[in-house]
Amino acid sequence: MLIENTFDFTKNDQITLKLITKEEIIANFLALEDDFLVVKYPLVATKTKKGVHLFPYILTTHMEEKIRLHKNHILLVAKPVDEAKKTFKEAITRSLGEENDIT
């Protein structure tokens, strides 16, 4: 598996994922478990006329839920740029409220 050999993220790092379905996700990394990458707060990046916007990746569950993505569905994992991290934190804070810590 490609992830084990090159993965250098720690718990609560923001990561960018590119899936085989062409979706690009930014999320908080939690763990590698067997054949799964575990994240929370997954947001999908979507390009609009006003630029890139982040929307919930899964609409029918709470953002704080742990999401397990099978490694076979992940093309790459990368560190997001600072602007993406800032936008991610703002989106999560808007959704959860100011009093919540997203780590």
Buried (B, 14 or more C-beta within 10 A) or exposed (E): EEBEEEEEBEEEBBBBBBBEEEBBBBBBBBEBEEEBBBBBBBBBBEEEEEEEEBEBBEEEEEBEEEBEBEBEEBEEBEEBEEEBBEBBBEBBBEBBEEEEEBE
